[in-house]
Amino acid sequence: MQSPPRRHFICQLLAVGGMGATALAGAQTSAPKVDEDSDQAKALGYRHDTTKVDGKKYPQHVPAQRCDNCSFFQGKKGDPWAGCAMFGRKQIAAPGWCVAWAKAPA
């Protein structure tokens, strides 16, 4: 019985490696979104929509303050969801808000 050529083995190895890289890239883009009802979100007063923040509970809130103009927002301009330094590996909504909001440098 003859063993398969080395070239066949290398092609299979590259194909499997490519599938692993694709799966890893997909895992990075599908980070979970912050749940507004989680303890961490409640502690920070996080809301997915800045217009739904309780102004009585958070008098420092200004409607123009949004996650996408905060220094902790880790996305690019126009990203609807992105990472946040306050929430670790979870994603926040661009129009969201929390008490940690800090104006992004110009």
N, C-alpha and C positions, 0 to 999 in steps of 0.2 A: 504494500500500500504506500502510495506516494503522499508526502505531506504537502499542504497547500503552499504556494509560493510566498515568499516573504512580502512581496508587493501586495498580495491580497490581505495579509495580516495588517500591514501598515495602513491600507485604505480603511479597513474596519476600525482600527484604532482611531484614526482621524475622524471618522463619522461619529463614533461614540463620544469623542471629545467635543465635537461640534454641538451635539445634542445637549451635553452637559453645560456648555457655555450659554446656549440659548435658554435653557431652563434657569440658569443663574441670573441672566439678564431679566427674564420675566419676573423672577422672585423679587428683584430689586424695585421694579416699577409697581408692584402690587402690594405695597405696604398698607397695613390696615389704617382705616380712618379713625380719628379720635371720636369716641362716643361721648356725646354731651352729658350723659348720665353717669359717666365714670367718676370715681372719687377725685381723680386728678383734675378732670375738666371742671368739676364743681368747685374745687378748691381755688382754681384760677378764674372762675367765672366765665369759662369759655363758651361761646356760642358760634355756630356755623355762620350766622348772619348778624353782622354788627347792628342792624336795625332792630333786632329782637333782644338786645341787652336791656336788663332792668335798670333804668336810670336812677331809681330810688336806692337800689342796693349798691350801685356802682356810680356815684356822682361824678367821678373823674372821667367817665366815658364820654367821648365825643364821637358822633356818627362818622366823621371823616377818618377816624382811626380804624384801620382794617389790617388784617394779618398780612396782606400783600404789600403794605407800606410800613411794616414793622421790621426792626433790625434782626429779629429772630427767624423771620421767614426764609426758608432755604430754597425757594423756587425761583424761577425766572419770571419776568414780567409776562403776564398773560396766562400763567399756569393756574388752573382752577383749584388744584390741591397740591400741597408740597409739605416737606418736612418742616419741623420747628424744633429749635433747641430746647424748648420747654417740655416737649412731649416725646422726646427720644426718637424711636423709630416709627412713630405714628404720623399720619398726615393730617393737616388742618386745611380748612377751606380758606381760599383767598379772601372772601368777603367777611371772614370771621373776626372775632375779637376776644381778648382775655386781659386780665389785670396786669400782666407782664408787658403789655404793649409798650414799645419804645421806638420812637421815630427812627427810621432807617436813614443813614447818612446820605446826603445828596451826591 
